[in-house]
Each structure stands twice: as C-alpha cells, then as structure tokens.
Amino acid sequence: MNEFLTFGLFVVCIALMIQGLRRRGGIYGFPFLAGATFLGFIVPQMVGLAHDRFLPVGAFEQTAVFTILCAIMCGVGWAAGDRPATGFRWVFDEKRLLYVAAGMSLLGAYFYFALSRLPAEARMSTMPTGTAVMYLFFARMLTYGFMLSVLCFGRRPSRIALAIALFDSLFVIDRILMGGKRGEFIEFGMAILLVAWFQRGWVLPRTLALGAVLLAILGLNSIGDYRNNTRQQNGPSIEGVSSIDVLGNFRNVLQNGGPEMRNAIYLMDAQSKTQEWDYGIYHWNVLVWNFVPAQVVGQTFKRSLVIQTFDDRNYVPDLGSTETGMADAFGSFYYLGAFKFFLVAYFLSRVYRAACSGWALAQIIYILCIASGMLTITHHTQWVPSTLVHFALLFLPCLLFARIRRVPNDEPPIIAGRAVPAGSS
C-alpha cells in the first residue's frame, strides 16, 4: 500500500510538470515548479520512509494521501485562476523606478554588510534570531532593488539599470555561496528568467529546464553538507565542495527517508489522534513572530500576542529541518487543509496572467512570490502571505512614489513591458 501511494504521488508530480511543459513558457508556471518541488524534495523521502517499520500505524498512508491531495490542489487552483487579476494595472515612471532601485539597493547593502559583521554562527544560521533577524528584514530591500533594476533593464537596457543589478548581484551571490541559501538562489535565478520571459518573450529550452530539475533532485539533499563545509572553513572551497558525496546522500534518502517528511508524518499523526486543529491560528502566530519586533515592544508583549495552540509532539525534530507545508495545512483543517494549496496556486495563477498581460506590478509580485510558493511545499504555507506583508511594509510605499497617476499621451517609460504572446501562458 505504501509503495502504491508513493507511486501515486510520483504520477501526480509528473502530471503537474507535463501541464507546464505543454505550453511555451509553462515551465515558469506554478504547476511545473510545484511538481518539480514535490518530485525532488518530497518523493525521495517518501520512498525511503515507505518501509520504515517504526512509524506509527497508518501514519505514512495518511500523510501520503494528504500530500497527493495537496499536489492535486496545486494544479486545480492554477486552472481555476486562468484569468488576469485586475488590481495590478499600475503605470510607473522608469526614472523613478531606477531611483527606487538604487535607494533600496544601497540601504539593503548596508544591512547585508552589518549582517556580515556578526559572528559566523549568527549570519549563516538557518534559524536566525535577534539582531540577525532585524538585519535580514531590512537587507531584503536589496533584493527588491535587484528585481526593479533587472525589470527596467529587461524593458529598456541602460547602463544605470545594469550597474544596479550587478551591484546587488555581488551581495546576493555572496549570501548564496556563503550560506547555501536555496530559496535566495531560486529567487535570484527566477527573477532573471521571468524578466526575460515577461519583457522579451525569451524562454529557457525545455531540455535545460528538465536538466536543472534533475540536478536539483540530486543536489537538494547535499545542501546540509555544503553548509557545514562553509561554516567549518569560513567559506566555500573547491576541496570541501568536491568532497560532498552527492549521489551517496541521494541514495541514503531513498533508503532511509529524510527528516522533513518524517517530521510531517509524526506531527500529522499526533494531530489526527488528538483532533486538535488550529483553524488557521498558525498563520497569525507566524506573522507575530516574523513582524512584531521584540527589540521595540519587548519580548513579554510579543509573546502575549501569540495565541496558544495544542502541541503534543511525541518526537524531537532534527535541528534545522522543516515540517513541510502539508503538516501545518493538515493541522489547521484536517484534510480540508489541502485547500490552502488551492488558494496559493489560484493567487499565483491570477497574478501570472496579469504579469503576462504586461503589467509591472503583477510581474514584480509574481517574481517575489513564486519562490515562496515552492517553499510553501517544503517549509510551511505562511511563506506567500509573509512575503506579501513584507512587500506591503517596505516595497509598496516606494512603488507608490514611482507610480504615474495620469498617463501622458505618449507611451509611459514603463507599463510593465511588453505582453507575452497570447496563448503562451
């Protein structure tokens, strides 16, 4: 039965990826990327856990069924949102956008520099706290500046836009290499690829996309080794990277499973037995922990905002491992929690269609949220809402400055570039 369910999840993943491969540019849609994420991160762990005799009775089957349901919802939600959202029709002045990109890049660079002055264990941690969290919160402005500069360059190549993008790239690439940050690597790469698609209609060949998926599947389970090497040697080295047994790590996951899905299985089993659901309170608590600064309001007040939920874990998760988005979705509404994945896919679908119609605001939001959509699967379902809250707090006010209220008779410097050819999305 376990093998059958694992194979069923594999089939759903392939179906999602085929849905994206059928259309030109479909590899940038959420179904293809979600299918690749499930296939590369979830399926190998499920293969290894399918024969684990020490798991609670029925826990694997329950988790597998719910995971399949969540994967299906990714495709159904995307199909249901097959029309452009209408709230993104903003017109921007290109010069103002470049001013915003330059300003946010400089501010973000300052906080990245401040972060680099912290001890290595603080700046490279996968679970930062205290000052590191504050620096990372504001360092995010550099990512916004990078996206704007790339968008402006894609629309109308200029030396200023290129200079800003290259300046930002130095910091982003340094963080990716020094910390082994998967999410930031995906966001960095997708920003370039999506701008090329939205603004120029250029798309990565399908063979290259599939090759990238294969490399990601093999390499995902070696990120931990890479991070350990960079911490021990205070940076990446050829010797350290070459010593990583990528195939051996992948083989180990196929044989023994991985910590993330093991966490999900145990957590979902405990919730199923107690029938204690949080009904979405989880999202409020994450917002409190992410956006209420304890340095300003005090730790006591911050904790008072957190709503207590039932937590009866009978296991201790590995440090740095996640519990996947399936676990918190299940913990909110039982099997109905899969609807969270429908909502994420539906939202991304509406934004993507607006982005393909040529609206800059939709393109910016989709570039920001697509990596968060993938992290919804591997980490938790609060990623997209948290991304939007951060965007509203720091990025949106700057975009309001660059917005043109009354469009002049001639074409404005940037509406969001050219629309992607009809039928290609």
CORNORRA-V851802 format. One record per pair of residues at least 12 apart in sequence whose C-alpha atoms are under 10 Angstrom apart, sorted by sequence separation. I is the first residue (numbers start at 1). J is the second residue. If there is no record, write none. Layout:
i->{I:I}
j->{J:J}
This chain:
i->{17:19:20:123:149:150:153:172:173:176:228:229:325:326:328:329:350:351:354:355:371:372:373:403:17:18:19:20:118:119:123:148:149:150:152:172:289:292:325:351:352:353:371:372:16:17:18:46:50:118:149:150:151:226:227:229:288:289:326:348:351:352:369:370:372:373:16:17:20:146:149:150:173:225:226:229:288:325:326:351:352:369:372:15:16:17:19:115:116:145:146:148:149:150:172:225:226:288:289:325:350:351:368:369:371:372:15:16:17:18:46:114:115:147:148:149:226:288:289:348:349:369:13:14:16:17:46:114:115:146:147:225:226:285:288:348:351:352:369:13:16:17:115:116:145:146:149:169:222:225:287:288:347:368:369:13:15:16:112:115:145:146:224:225:285:286:368:13:14:43:111:114:115:146:147:223:225:284:285:310:348:13:14:16:17:42:113:114:142:143:145:146:222:284:285:347:348:365:369:12:13:111:112:142:145:146:222:223:284:285:365:368:11:13:14:43:111:112:115:144:222:225:282:285:10:13:14:42:110:111:114:142:143:219:221:222:281:282:344:345:348:9:12:13:111:112:113:142:143:146:219:220:221:222:223:281:282:344:365:12:13:108:111:112:142:219:221:222:281:282:10:11:108:110:111:112:143:218:219:221:222:281:344:345:9:10:38:108:109:110:111:112:142:143:218:220:221:278:344:9:13:38:108:109:111:112:142:218:219:220:221:278:279:107:108:109:111:218:219:221:278:10:107:108:109:110:139:140:218:221:277:278:341:344:9:10:38:106:107:108:109:217:218:276:277:278:9:10:104:105:107:108:109:276:277:104:105:106:107:108:275:276:341:361:6:7:35:104:105:106:108:109:274:276:340:341:348:6:9:10:34:35:104:105:108:221:274:344:347:6:103:104:105:107:154:182:274:344:361:6:7:35:103:104:105:106:271:344:6:7:31:34:35:101:102:104:105:147:151:154:155:271:341:344:5:6:31:34:101:104:105:143:147:150:151:154:155:182:270:271:340:344:5:31:32:101:102:103:104:146:150:153:154:181:270:271:340:361:3:6:31:32:101:102:105:148:151:152:153:154:155:156:180:270:2:3:6:30:31:100:101:102:104:105:143:147:150:151:154:155:179:180:267:269:270:2:5:30:31:100:101:143:146:147:150:151:154:155:180:267:268:269:270:283:3:4:31:99:101:102:146:150:153:154:180:181:267:282:2:3:30:31:98:101:102:148:151:152:179:180:266:267:282:329:2:3:30:31:97:100:101:143:147:151:178:179:180:266:267:280:1:2:29:99:100:101:177:178:179:266:280:282:283:325:98:99:177:180:263:266:267:278:279:282:325:326:327:97:98:101:124:178:179:266:277:278:279:280:281:324:325:326:328:329:97:123:178:179:263:277:278:279:280:324:325:326:327:328:329:364:98:126:177:178:262:263:264:277:278:279:280:324:325:326:327:328:329:363:6:94:97:98:124:125:126:263:277:278:279:323:324:325:326:327:328:360:361:362:363:5:6:9:13:16:20:94:97:98:123:124:126:262:263:268:276:277:278:279:323:324:325:326:359:360:361:2:5:8:9:12:16:19:123:124:178:179:180:262:267:271:275:276:277:278:322:323:324:325:358:359:360:4:5:8:9:11:12:15:94:95:124:178:179:260:266:276:277:280:321:322:323:324:325:358:359:360:2:3:5:6:9:10:13:16:17:94:102:106:109:113:120:177:178:259:260:263:264:265:268:269:272:275:276:279:321:322:325:358:359:360:1:2:5:6:9:12:13:16:102:105:109:112:116:120:177:259:262:263:264:268:271:272:275:357:358:359:1:2:4:5:8:9:12:15:16:101:105:108:112:259:260:261:262:263:264:267:268:271:280:356:357:358:359:6:94:99:102:103:106:109:174:259:260:261:262:263:264:265:266:267:268:269:270:271:355:356:357:358:2:5:6:9:13:94:98:99:102:105:106:109:259:260:261:262:264:265:268:269:272:355:356:357:358:2:5:9:12:98:101:102:105:108:109:112:258:259:260:261:264:267:268:271:272:355:356:357:97:101:104:259:260:263:264:267:355:356:357:102:261:354:355:356:357:95:98:102:105:261:264:268:356:101:260:353:356:356:357:356:355:353:352:349:287:291:224:286:290:224:283:286:283:284:287:291:282:283:287:290:291:282:283:286:290:126:125:283:287:291:124:283:124:124:125:124:120:121:124:120:120:121:120:120:261:260:260:137:137:198:201:134:199:133:134:198:199:133:198:134:197:198:199:133:134:198:134:194:198:199:28:198:130:130:131:199:28:130:198:28:195:25:28:194:195:194:25:191:194:195:25:40:44:191:194:36:39:40:43:44:193:28:39:40:41:42:191:192:25:27:28:36:37:40:41:45:190:191:24:25:26:27:36:40:41:44:190:191:24:25:27:36:39:40:189:190:24:25:27:37:38:40:41:188:191:24:25:26:33:36:37:40:41:187:188:190:191:24:25:28:36:40:187:190:24:27:187:189:27:187:188:22:186:187:21:186:187:20:185:186:184:21:183:184:186:21:182:183:183:127:183:17:126:127:182:126:127:125:126:64:63:63:60:63:64:60:63:66:48:52:59:62:63:48:49:50:51:52:60:61:63:45:48:49:50:51:52:59:60:63:44:47:48:49:50:51:59:60:62:63:44:45:46:47:48:49:50:55:58:59:62:44:45:46:47:48:49:59:60:152:44:45:46:47:48:49:56:59:60:151:43:44:45:46:47:48:49:52:55:56:59:62:43:44:45:46:47:55:58:59:44:45:46:49:57:148:151:44:45:49:56:59:151:43:44:45:46:55:56:42:45:46:42:45:46:49:147:148:41:44:45:147:199:200:201:42:43:198:199:200:201:202:41:42:198:199:200:201:41:144:147:198:199:200:201:147:195:197:198:199:195:197:198:197:198:201:144:143:144:141:140:141:144:145:140:144:148:138:137:141:140:141:70:71:140:70:138:69:137:156:67:68:155:156:67:70:155:66:67:70:155:66:81:152:155:156:64:77:80:81:85:152:154:155:63:66:67:77:78:79:80:83:85:88:151:154:155:63:66:74:77:78:81:82:85:86:87:152:70:73:74:76:77:78:80:81:84:85:86:89:151:152:69:70:72:73:74:75:76:77:78:79:80:81:82:83:84:85:88:89:151:63:69:70:71:73:74:75:76:77:78:79:80:81:82:83:84:85:86:87:88:92:66:67:69:70:73:74:77:78:81:82:83:84:85:86:89:91:92:66:69:70:72:73:74:76:77:78:80:81:82:83:84:85:89:90:91:92:65:66:68:69:70:71:72:73:74:75:76:77:78:79:80:81:82:83:84:85:88:89:90:91:66:67:70:71:73:74:75:77:78:79:81:82:83:84:88:89:90:66:69:70:73:74:77:78:81:84:85:87:88:89:90:62:69:73:77:84:86:88:89:75:78:87:88:87:88:86:85:88:84:42:104:104:104:100:103:101:100:101:74:99:100:97:100:96:97:99:100:96:99:97:98:96:97:71:93:96:97:70:92:95:96:92:93:94:96:90:92:93:94:67:90:92:93:94:34:91:92:93:90:91:92:90:91:92:30:31:90:91:93:30:90:91:92:29:30:91:97:90:96:97:30:31:94:95:29:30:93:94:95:29:92:93:94:91:92:93:94:30:91:92:93:94:29:91:92:28:29:90:91:92:90:91:89:90:89:42:34:38:41:42:29:33:37:41:33:36:37:28:34:35:37:38:30:33:34:37:38:29:30:33:34:37:28:34:30:34:82:30:25:29:24:28:25:26:27:24:25:26:23:24:25:23:24:22:23:20}
j->{29:31:32:135:161:162:165:184:185:188:240:241:337:338:340:341:362:363:366:367:383:384:385:415:30:31:32:33:131:132:136:161:162:163:165:185:302:305:338:364:365:366:384:385:30:31:32:60:64:132:163:164:165:240:241:243:302:303:340:362:365:366:383:384:386:387:31:32:35:161:164:165:188:240:241:244:303:340:341:366:367:384:387:31:32:33:35:131:132:161:162:164:165:166:188:241:242:304:305:341:366:367:384:385:387:388:32:33:34:35:63:131:132:164:165:166:243:305:306:365:366:386:31:32:34:35:64:132:133:164:165:243:244:303:306:366:369:370:387:32:35:36:134:135:164:165:168:188:241:244:306:307:366:387:388:33:35:36:132:135:165:166:244:245:305:306:388:34:35:64:132:135:136:167:168:244:246:305:306:331:369:35:36:38:39:64:135:136:164:165:167:168:244:306:307:369:370:387:391:35:36:134:135:165:168:169:245:246:307:308:388:391:35:37:38:67:135:136:139:168:246:249:306:309:35:38:39:67:135:136:139:167:168:244:246:247:306:307:369:370:373:35:38:39:137:138:139:168:169:172:245:246:247:248:249:307:308:370:391:39:40:135:138:139:169:246:248:249:308:309:38:39:136:138:139:140:171:246:247:249:250:309:372:373:38:39:67:137:138:139:140:141:171:172:247:249:250:307:373:39:43:68:138:139:141:142:172:248:249:250:251:308:309:138:139:140:142:249:250:252:309:42:139:140:141:142:171:172:250:253:309:310:373:376:42:43:71:139:140:141:142:250:251:309:310:311:43:44:138:139:141:142:143:310:311:139:140:141:142:143:310:311:376:396:42:43:71:140:141:142:144:145:310:312:376:377:384:43:46:47:71:72:141:142:145:258:311:381:384:44:141:142:143:145:192:220:312:382:399:45:46:74:142:143:144:145:310:383:46:47:71:74:75:141:142:144:145:187:191:194:195:311:381:384:46:47:72:75:142:145:146:184:188:191:192:195:196:223:311:312:381:385:47:73:74:143:144:145:146:188:192:195:196:223:312:313:382:403:46:49:74:75:144:145:148:191:194:195:196:197:198:199:223:313:46:47:50:74:75:144:145:146:148:149:187:191:194:195:198:199:223:224:311:313:314:47:50:75:76:145:146:188:191:192:195:196:199:200:225:312:313:314:315:328:49:50:77:145:147:148:192:196:199:200:226:227:313:328:49:50:77:78:145:148:149:195:198:199:226:227:313:314:329:376:50:51:78:79:145:148:149:191:195:199:226:227:228:314:315:328:50:51:78:148:149:150:226:227:228:315:329:331:332:374:148:149:227:230:313:316:317:328:329:332:375:376:377:148:149:152:175:229:230:317:328:329:330:331:332:375:376:377:379:380:149:175:230:231:315:329:330:331:332:376:377:378:379:380:381:416:151:179:230:231:315:316:317:330:331:332:333:377:378:379:380:381:382:416:60:148:151:152:178:179:180:317:331:332:333:377:378:379:380:381:382:414:415:416:417:60:61:64:68:71:75:149:152:153:178:179:181:317:318:323:331:332:333:334:378:379:380:381:414:415:416:58:61:64:65:68:72:75:179:180:234:235:236:318:323:327:331:332:333:334:378:379:380:381:414:415:416:61:62:65:66:68:69:72:151:152:181:235:236:317:323:333:334:337:378:379:380:381:382:415:416:417:60:61:63:64:67:68:71:74:75:152:160:164:167:171:178:235:236:317:318:321:322:323:326:327:330:333:334:337:379:380:383:416:417:418:60:61:64:65:68:71:72:75:161:164:168:171:175:179:236:318:321:322:323:327:330:331:334:416:417:418:61:62:64:65:68:69:72:75:76:161:165:168:172:319:320:321:322:323:324:327:328:331:340:416:417:418:419:67:155:160:163:164:167:170:235:320:321:322:323:324:325:326:327:328:329:330:331:332:416:417:418:419:64:67:68:71:75:156:160:161:164:167:168:171:321:322:323:324:326:327:330:331:334:417:418:419:420:65:68:72:75:161:164:165:168:171:172:175:321:322:323:324:327:330:331:334:335:418:419:420:161:165:168:323:324:327:328:331:419:420:421:167:326:419:420:421:422:161:164:168:171:327:330:334:422:168:327:420:423:424:425:425:425:425:425:425:382:386:320:382:386:321:380:383:381:382:385:389:381:382:386:389:390:382:383:386:390:227:227:385:389:393:227:386:228:230:231:231:230:231:234:231:232:234:234:235:378:378:379:290:291:352:356:290:355:290:291:355:356:291:356:293:356:357:358:293:294:358:295:355:359:360:190:360:293:294:295:363:193:295:363:194:363:194:197:363:364:364:197:363:366:367:198:213:217:364:367:210:213:214:217:218:367:203:214:215:216:217:366:367:201:203:204:212:213:216:217:221:366:367:201:202:203:204:213:217:218:221:367:368:202:203:205:214:217:218:367:368:203:204:206:216:217:219:220:367:370:204:205:206:213:216:217:220:221:367:368:370:371:205:206:209:217:221:368:371:206:209:369:371:210:370:371:206:370:371:206:371:372:206:371:372:371:209:371:372:374:210:371:372:374:319:375:210:319:320:375:320:321:320:321:261:261:262:261:264:265:262:265:268:251:255:262:265:266:252:253:254:255:256:264:265:267:250:253:254:255:256:257:264:265:268:250:253:254:255:256:257:265:266:268:269:251:252:253:254:255:256:257:262:265:266:269:252:253:254:255:256:257:267:268:360:253:254:255:256:257:258:265:268:269:360:253:254:255:256:257:258:259:262:265:266:269:272:254:255:256:257:258:266:269:270:256:257:258:261:269:360:363:257:258:262:269:272:364:257:258:259:260:269:270:257:260:261:258:261:262:265:363:364:258:261:262:364:416:417:418:260:261:416:417:418:419:420:260:261:417:418:419:420:261:364:367:418:419:420:421:368:416:418:419:420:417:419:420:420:421:424:368:368:391:390:390:391:394:395:391:395:399:390:390:394:394:395:325:326:395:326:394:326:394:413:325:326:413:414:326:329:414:326:327:330:415:327:342:413:416:417:326:339:342:343:347:414:416:417:326:329:330:340:341:342:343:346:348:351:414:417:418:327:330:338:341:342:345:346:349:350:351:416:335:338:339:341:342:343:345:346:349:350:351:354:416:417:335:336:338:339:340:341:342:343:344:345:346:347:348:349:350:351:354:355:417:330:336:337:338:340:341:342:343:344:345:346:347:348:349:350:351:352:353:354:355:359:334:335:337:338:341:342:345:346:349:350:351:352:353:354:357:359:360:335:338:339:341:342:343:345:346:347:349:350:351:352:353:354:358:359:360:361:335:336:338:339:340:341:342:343:344:345:346:347:348:349:350:351:352:353:354:355:358:359:360:361:337:338:341:342:344:345:346:348:349:350:352:353:354:355:359:360:361:338:341:342:345:346:349:350:353:356:357:359:360:361:362:335:342:346:350:357:359:361:362:349:352:361:362:362:363:362:362:365:362:324:394:395:398:395:398:398:398:399:373:398:399:398:401:398:399:401:402:399:402:401:402:401:402:377:399:402:403:377:399:402:403:400:401:402:404:399:401:402:403:377:400:402:403:404:345:402:403:404:402:403:404:403:404:405:344:345:404:405:407:345:405:406:407:345:346:407:413:407:413:414:348:349:412:413:348:349:412:413:414:349:412:413:414:412:413:414:415:352:413:414:415:416:352:414:415:352:353:414:415:416:415:416:415:416:416:377:370:374:377:378:366:370:374:378:371:374:375:367:373:374:376:377:370:373:374:377:378:370:371:374:375:378:370:376:373:377:425:374:420:425:421:425:423:424:425:423:424:425:423:424:425:424:425:424:425:425}
